[in-house]
């Protein structure tokens, strides 16, 4: 197989590393994934991981984003303060002394002063999403579900504010280390939200100013009263915690649910947020499955790295 390639992008998180090889038009011609997040590096550390995942690829310029630029990463890249657009993020990238055949730049994360908040990696996904769907440039709230869900406000192409809700982490802690998960398997969570999930959403919405944390123990009470089956507890808690994200959003916005939402993330998880959004009166959100690759390309282009990069005609079978 042959291709003219110009750039490598690395989406480098806590638990995994993904690499993209780009053709000159920005299309991804190859992708690799390894379990080499910053906490699970192979022997030889960051340098060995970067060489290993790009083995056989041409010595292109590399742009990396995510936890690789954190204090625990390869090189700590200072945060850029919001509001910030692609230009501000690109200006914050730093070059690292990588292996001789690699010219590598690491993107910064974003910092919000008040309330104090940070992100690394999500900003790159958002820049990629805006490039894919420019109609969202004017006014949208991106929601990135996960261990630490992000609700990110974009106005005029700039990230202006964001919130972090530790939904996934709290769910895991409750299921593994609290009385609520006693005798219950987290594997009971269904791929498609069921009635127990909807019941959790309703409970979060009805909690009003008290908040969903005032309803957490109700999952135990309902179980003991035989009003909730043991295998429905994970679904109920999922609905309760995801519903809390939407309750918080409505409180923050003074009850205004007219702000358009756009989801970025895993399809099955996004399905839960679509159901929750409708339950809380939002229009069905748009969904973007993976924007990291496009975001890395956009940062490289904005930083002028593509103009400096050599184009390679690469022929081989290891794309």
HELIX and SHEET records of a PDB file:
HELIX    1   1 UNK A   45  UNK A   53  1                                   9    
HELIX    2   2 UNK A   67  UNK A   69  5                                   3    
HELIX    3   3 UNK A   86  UNK A   91  1                                   6    
HELIX    4   4 UNK A  122  UNK A  132  1                                  11    
HELIX    5   5 UNK A  134  UNK A  136  5                                   3    
HELIX    6   6 UNK A  167  UNK A  177  1                                  11    
HELIX    7   7 UNK A  179  UNK A  181  5                                   3    
HELIX    8   8 UNK A  186  UNK A  188  5                                   3    
HELIX    9   9 UNK A  195  UNK A  206  1                                  12    
HELIX   10  10 UNK A  208  UNK A  210  5                                   3    
HELIX   11  11 UNK A  212  UNK A  215  5                                   4    
HELIX   12  12 UNK A  218  UNK A  224  1                                   7    
HELIX   13  13 UNK A  230  UNK A  232  5                                   3    
HELIX   14  14 UNK A  233  UNK A  252  1                                  20    
HELIX   15  15 UNK A  267  UNK A  279  1                                  13    
HELIX   16  16 UNK A  292  UNK A  302  1                                  11    
HELIX   17  17 UNK A  305  UNK A  308  1                                   4    
SHEET    1   A 6 UNK A  28  UNK A  34  0                                        
SHEET    2   A 6 UNK A  17  UNK A  23 -1                                        
SHEET    3   A 6 UNK A   2  UNK A  12 -1                                        
SHEET    4   A 6 UNK A  61  UNK A  66  1                                        
SHEET    5   A 6 UNK A 103  UNK A 106  1                                        
SHEET    6   A 6 UNK A  94  UNK A  96 -1                                        
SHEET    1   B 4 UNK A  28  UNK A  34  0                                        
SHEET    2   B 4 UNK A  17  UNK A  23 -1                                        
SHEET    3   B 4 UNK A   2  UNK A  12 -1                                        
SHEET    4   B 4 UNK A 312  UNK A 315 -1                                        
SHEET    1   C 3 UNK A  80  UNK A  81  0                                        
SHEET    2   C 3 UNK A 110  UNK A 112  1                                        
SHEET    3   C 3 UNK A 117  UNK A 119 -1                                        
SHEET    1   D 5 UNK A 158  UNK A 165  0                                        
SHEET    2   D 5 UNK A 149  UNK A 155 -1                                        
SHEET    3   D 5 UNK A 139  UNK A 144 -1                                        
SHEET    4   D 5 UNK A 261  UNK A 264  1                                        
SHEET    5   D 5 UNK A 286  UNK A 288  1                                        
END                                                                             
